[in-house]
Amino acid sequence: MKDRVRRIFDRLDASVDALVVANAVDPHLDQSFFYLFDVPSGLFEGSVAVAHRDGSIDLFSSPLEAQSAEEAARSDRGITVHKVERDATPAALGQALGDAKSIALNFAELTHGWFARLDKLRPETSWVDASEAIRKVRAVKEAGEVERLRKAAEIGSKVGVEIPSMLRKGMTELDLAAEMEYRMNRLGASGRSFSTIVAFGAHGAEPHFQPGSTKLEAGVSIVCDYGAFYRRYASDITRSFRFGPADPEMRQVHETVERAQQAALDTIRPGVAAKEVHLAAAKVIDESPFKGRLIHGVGHSIGLAVHDGWGYGPKVEDKVEEGMVFTVEPGIYLPGKGGVRIEDDIVVTSKGYEFLSTAPRGYLEVAS
């Protein structure tokens, strides 16, 4: 992990002496902790990583994760594990920080409670925001990260192929979500990477709809947005279907979204402003009968979190870089009727992109 630490420090002011990344209680866990300390299991609630300019890390962990922490540290000689009770952590931290005067924190994820404890411990310290430096370093994935993301996407893709065979009249949105999650786990996922979205009919017009007891009936469209965790890395895939009698308008919607996604994909290459990827998809939709019905950014970074600190829309000037992994997910939403979103995970290559997710994207009507 030394290289990761050094890349973060390269983006910080030279006066910064140390970087502290602290976890609170689930779900307030800073995924950057697991970026600095690559450990396959454990919550590590209350644990803290202190990173130093030479790339070394002092890691403070409770006895609950002692075995996993020690096993992970054995493969990385730059990490020293300190087993401490949660309440003793601030005192132990003081020793690890030594005479550091300027200390960086991940403001974007640090809880106020943790900041108050740190500020009380080191009242004379100059606190520096490292969140932008961490975000930019995490946005470009290493080869090992890409392989985990590929495996997570492979699990999700296999389930995407199976969704049509799961559909049956009378099942609820929650029934389908549960079946999808069960199959992801059977395929090797450690869990869902976010709350599975299953939306029947008009519910599909709300991109972040939460499934409920609505039953599947003939003549509705379906949106399924879901993902798997594999060794802490996430996938995020959306597929849309039609159940029962055809609807020419919804077929047109689906085909328009397909063209919009392909237009965005065709734009991806290193050096392109991220907004251009969004605008390529938006142009296709706005030149169709569904102008204005793309109501969100076309994608976001994925990694240790499903929304991994970076998203792109019509004003994002950040450049696309080789090694970035992000979603491409245009959608069209018709209030009162339904919606279509097609979402895939891609990795940016030297000449363009490569799909990580592989489930079919075309329009599919499932007999009711």
TORDRENKE-478059 format. One record per residue (C-alpha): residue in three letters; z, y negated, x. Coordinates in steps of 0.2 Angstrom, whole numbers, padded with zeros to 4 digits, always signed. Each point is the difference from the previous one (the first is absolute). Layout:
N
ALAZYX ...
//
This chain:
368
MET+0000+0000+0000 LYS+0001-0011+0015 ASP-0018-0006-0002 ARG+0003-0005-0018 VAL+0016-0010+0005 ARG-0010-0009+0014 ARG-0014-0004-0012 ILE+0012-0009-0012 PHE+0008-0009+0014 ASP-0017-0006+0006 ARG-0002-0009-0016 LEU+0018-0008+0001 ASP+0005-0016+0010 ALA+0005+0005+0018 SER+0018-0007-0004 VAL+0003+0015-0012 ASP+0012+0012+0009 ALA+0002+0014-0013 LEU-0007+0006-0017 VAL+0012+0007-0014 VAL-0006+0010-0014 ALA+0013+0005-0013 ASN+0000+0011-0015 ALA+0011-0003-0015 VAL+0002+0013-0014 ASP-0016+0009-0008 PRO-0011-0008-0006 HIS+0003-0014+0012 LEU-0005+0009+0015 ASP-0011-0009+0013 GLN-0015+0011+0003 SER-0002-0009+0017 PHE+0016+0010+0005 PHE-0011+0015-0001 TYR-0014-0008+0009 LEU+0011-0003+0015 PHE+0009+0017-0002 ASP-0012+0014-0005 VAL+0012+0012-0009 PRO-0007+0013-0012 SER+0015+0001-0012 GLY+0015-0010-0006 LEU+0004-0015-0009 PHE+0009-0009+0014 GLU+0010-0012-0012 GLY+0009-0013+0009 SER-0008+0005+0017 VAL-0006-0013+0012 ALA-0013-0001+0014 VAL+0002-0012+0014 ALA-0016-0002+0010 HIS-0001-0008+0017 ARG-0014-0008+0010 ASP-0002+0015+0012 GLY-0004+0011-0015 SER+0016+0009-0001 ILE+0010+0002-0016 ASP+0018+0002-0004 LEU+0002+0009-0017 PHE+0016+0000-0010 SER+0000+0014-0013 SER+0014+0008-0011 PRO+0005+0018+0002 LEU-0011+0004-0015 GLU-0016-0001+0010 ALA+0007+0005+0017 GLN-0010+0016+0002 SER-0017-0008-0005 ALA+0004-0015+0011 GLU+0004+0010+0015 GLU-0015+0011-0002 ALA-0012-0015-0002 ALA+0008-0009+0015 ARG-0002+0015+0011 SER-0019-0002-0001 ASP+0001-0019+0005 ARG+0011-0004+0015 GLY+0000-0018-0004 ILE+0011+0002-0015 THR+0019+0002+0002 VAL+0009+0006-0016 HIS+0018-0006-0004 LYS+0009+0009-0013 VAL+0011-0012-0010 GLU+0008-0002-0016 ARG-0008-0013-0011 ASP+0014-0012+0000 ALA+0001+0001+0019 THR-0018-0005+0003 PRO+0002-0019+0002 ALA+0012+0003+0015 ALA-0011+0012+0008 LEU-0015-0011-0003 GLY+0009-0014+0010 GLN+0001+0011+0015 ALA-0019+0005-0001 LEU-0005-0018-0002 GLY+0010-0006+0016 ASP-0003-0018+0004 ALA-0016-0002-0011 LYS-0001-0018-0006 SER-0016+0001-0010 ILE-0002+0015-0012 ALA-0014+0005-0011 LEU+0002+0007-0018 ASN-0012+0006-0012 PHE+0003-0013-0013 ALA-0012+0007-0013 GLU+0011+0016-0002 LEU+0017-0004+0006 THR+0013-0001-0014 HIS+0011-0016-0001 GLY+0015+0011+0002 TRP-0006+0007+0017 PHE-0004-0018+0006 ALA+0018-0006-0005 ARG+0007+0014+0010 LEU-0011-0004+0015 ASP+0003-0018-0001 LYS+0019+0003+0000 LEU-0001+0011+0015 ARG-0011-0012+0010 PRO+0003-0018-0007 GLU-0008-0009+0015 THR-0016+0010-0001 SER-0017-0007-0003 TRP-0008+0011-0013 VAL-0019+0002+0000 ASP-0012+0007-0013 ALA-0009+0015+0007 SER-0008+0005-0017 GLU-0017-0007+0003 ALA-0001+0008+0018 ILE+0006+0017-0007 ARG-0013-0001-0015 LYS-0014-0003+0012 VAL+0004+0014+0012 ARG+0003+0012-0014 ALA-0017-0004-0009 VAL-0010+0008+0014 LYS+0004+0019+0000 GLU+0001+0011+0015 ALA-0009+0017+0000 GLY+0015+0010-0005 GLU+0004-0012-0015 VAL-0018+0002-0006 GLU+0001+0019+0000 ARG+0016-0001-0011 LEU-0009-0012-0011 ARG-0015+0012-0001 LYS+0011+0014-0005 ALA+0009-0010-0013 ALA-0017-0005-0007 GLU-0006+0018+0001 ILE+0014+0005-0011 GLY-0003-0014-0013 SER-0019+0004+0000 LYS+0003+0019-0004 VAL+0011-0006-0015 GLY-0014-0012-0005 VAL-0012+0014-0001 GLU+0012+0010-0011 ILE+0004-0014-0012 PRO-0014+0003-0013 SER+0006+0019-0001 MET+0018-0006-0004 LEU-0006-0011-0015 ARG+0004+0007-0017 LYS+0002-0008-0017 GLY+0017-0005-0005 MET+0008-0001+0017 THR+0009-0016+0005 GLU-0003-0012+0014 LEU+0016+0007+0007 ASP-0005+0018-0001 LEU-0016-0004+0010 ALA+0010-0010+0013 ALA+0012+0014+0002 GLU-0013+0013+0003 MET-0009-0011+0012 GLU+0016-0003+0010 TYR+0004+0019+0000 ARG-0017+0005+0007 MET+0001-0013+0014 ASN+0017+0007+0005 ARG-0007+0018-0001 LEU-0014-0006+0012 GLY+0012-0006+0013 ALA+0006-0018-0005 SER+0018-0004+0002 GLY-0001-0010-0016 ARG-0010-0014-0009 SER-0004-0016+0010 PHE+0004-0010-0015 SER+0003+0002-0019 THR-0016+0009-0007 ILE-0010-0010-0012 VAL-0008+0009-0014 ALA-0007-0011-0014 PHE-0009+0006-0016 GLY-0012-0011-0010 ALA+0005-0019-0001 HIS+0014+0003+0013 GLY-0013+0002+0013 ALA-0003-0019-0001 GLU+0017-0003+0008 PRO-0002+0004+0019 HIS+0018+0004+0003 PHE+0004+0009-0016 GLN+0014+0012-0001 PRO-0003+0016-0009 GLY+0009+0004-0016 SER+0000+0012-0015 THR-0018-0005-0006 LYS-0010+0015-0004 LEU-0017+0004+0006 GLU-0013-0001-0014 ALA-0019+0002-0001 GLY-0010-0015+0004 VAL+0011-0009+0012 SER-0002-0005+0019 ILE+0013+0005+0013 VAL+0005-0008+0016 CYS+0010+0010+0013 ASP+0007-0010+0015 TYR+0011+0011+0011 GLY+0004+0005+0018 ALA+0009+0012+0012 PHE+0012-0002+0014 TYR-0004+0011+0015 ARG+0012-0002+0015 ARG+0005-0017-0007 TYR-0018-0006-0001 ALA-0008-0005-0017 SER-0016+0003-0009 ASP-0006-0010-0015 ILE-0014+0005-0011 THR-0006-0004-0018 ARG-0012+0009-0010 SER-0006-0004-0018 PHE-0006+0012-0013 ARG-0007+0001-0018 PHE+0008+0012-0012 GLY-0010+0006-0015 PRO-0015-0009-0008 ALA-0010-0011+0011 ASP+0001-0019+0000 PRO-0015-0009+0007 GLU+0010-0016+0004 MET+0013+0010+0010 ARG-0013+0009+0009 GLN-0008-0016+0005 VAL+0017-0007+0005 HIS+0002+0016+0012 GLU-0017-0002+0007 THR+0002-0018+0004 VAL+0017+0003+0008 GLU-0009+0014+0011 ARG-0013-0013+0005 ALA+0013-0013+0004 GLN+0010+0012+0011 GLN-0015+0005+0010 ALA-0005-0018+0002 ALA+0018-0003+0008 LEU-0002+0016+0010 ASP-0016-0006+0007 THR+0008-0016+0006 ILE+0013+0008+0011 ARG-0001-0001+0018 PRO+0011-0007+0014 GLY+0000-0019+0001 VAL-0005-0003-0018 ALA+0012-0012-0009 ALA+0010+0011-0013 LYS-0004-0012-0014 GLU-0019+0005+0002 VAL+0005+0018-0005 HIS+0008-0006-0016 LEU-0014-0013-0004 ALA-0013+0014+0002 ALA+0008+0010-0014 ALA+0003-0015-0011 LYS-0018-0006+0001 VAL-0006+0016-0007 ILE+0013-0001-0015 ASP-0003-0018-0003 GLU-0019+0003-0001 SER+0003+0013-0013 PRO+0005-0002-0019 PHE+0018+0002+0006 LYS+0001-0017+0010 GLY+0018-0005+0004 ARG+0008+0018-0004 LEU+0004+0003+0018 ILE+0018-0006-0001 HIS+0007+0005+0017 GLY-0004+0001+0019 VAL-0011+0014+0004 GLY+0011+0008+0013 HIS+0016+0001+0011 SER+0005+0009+0016 ILE+0009+0017-0002 GLY+0011+0008+0013 LEU+0019+0003+0000 ALA+0000-0009-0017 VAL-0014+0001-0013 HIS-0001-0019+0000 ASP+0002-0001+0019 GLY+0002-0019+0002 TRP-0018-0006-0001 GLY-0012-0002-0015 TYR-0016-0009-0002 GLY-0008-0011-0013 PRO-0012-0014-0002 LYS+0009-0012+0013 VAL+0006+0012+0013 GLU-0007-0005+0017 ASP+0008+0014+0010 LYS-0013+0010+0010 VAL-0003+0018-0003 GLU+0004+0010+0015 GLU-0005+0017+0006 GLY+0015+0012-0003 MET+0005-0009-0016 VAL+0003+0011-0015 PHE-0001-0007-0017 THR-0005+0003-0018 VAL-0016-0006-0009 GLU+0003-0001-0018 PRO-0010-0011-0012 GLY+0004+0001-0018 ILE-0006-0006-0017 TYR+0013-0003-0014 LEU-0004-0002-0018 PRO+0016-0005-0010 GLY+0002+0010-0016 LYS-0012+0013+0006 GLY+0003+0007+0017 GLY-0005-0002+0018 VAL-0008+0009+0015 ARG+0006-0001+0018 ILE-0007+0010+0015 GLU+0011+0000+0015 ASP-0003+0008+0017 ASP+0009+0000+0017 ILE-0011-0004+0015 VAL+0002-0002+0019 VAL-0010-0014+0009 THR-0010+0007+0014 SER-0010-0009+0014 LYS-0016-0001-0011 GLY+0007+0000-0018 TYR+0012+0012-0009 GLU+0005+0018-0004 PHE+0006+0007-0016 LEU+0018+0008+0001 SER-0001+0004-0019 THR-0014+0011-0006 ALA+0002+0004-0019 PRO-0016-0003-0010 ARG-0002-0018-0005 GLY-0013+0001-0013 TYR+0001-0002-0019 LEU+0007+0016-0008 GLU+0002+0004-0019 VAL+0012+0014-0003 ALA-0002+0009-0016 SER+0014-0001-0013 
//
